[in-house]
Amino acid sequence: MDGRHARGAHTRRVTLARAVDIATVDGLDGLTLGRLAAELQLSKSGIFAHFGSKEELQLATISFAEEVFTEHVLRPAFQAPRGKQRLLRLFERWMDFSRARVFAGGCFFSTVMAEFDAREGRVRDVVVRWRTTWSELLVRLVEEAVEEGHLDRELDVDQLVFELTAFGRAANHDSLLTGDDAHYDRALTALRARLGEPG
């Protein structure tokens, strides 16, 4: 990669890192090429060259958020042994990720799902795809825990996935609203109790 391309890739990543932070606070609709240019002291035309439109910027921001989430949450979780331990690690990493404010406004996907749940279009389609992929991952991890004998074979997998997701979203939302990180601890306690683990 030559110097020009390296600078271009760096500018794109810096722009997307700022875009993710803005989106978790003001939503994806809060993103504009002009705002990013002003905040990052870059030319609007330069940012336009990277993304071309607000919608492309929004889609690129979602993709960048997925990369960061994978690095901080998914990869570490999958280092844990298969079964209940991996499921617990995933949830713990998710709560740590939100608690640490890796993104300024907490969980990026909780924010954009609420923003686009009643809309139509490409951005919503990508958000729905992410939501589906996340649910399928959780189902897989719960089913693995059942296969390993860590959870009851009569367990309602979809119900547990629903509850796990609800615990995580509630913790993120309530912590952001109140400034109290104890909500993450309560979510972890709720999940451990649901899985029959000691608090």
ABEGO torsion letter per residue (X at the ends): XBAAAAAAAAAAAAAAAAAAAAAAAAEAAABBAAAAAAAAGBBAAAAAAAAGBAAAAAAAAAAAAAAAAAAAAAAAAAABBBEAAAAAAAAAAAAAAAAAGABAAEBAAAAAAAAAAABBEAAAAAAAAAAAAAAAAAAAAAAAAAAAGABBAABBAAAAAAAAAAAAAAAAAAAAAAGBAAAAAAAAAAAAAAAGBBX
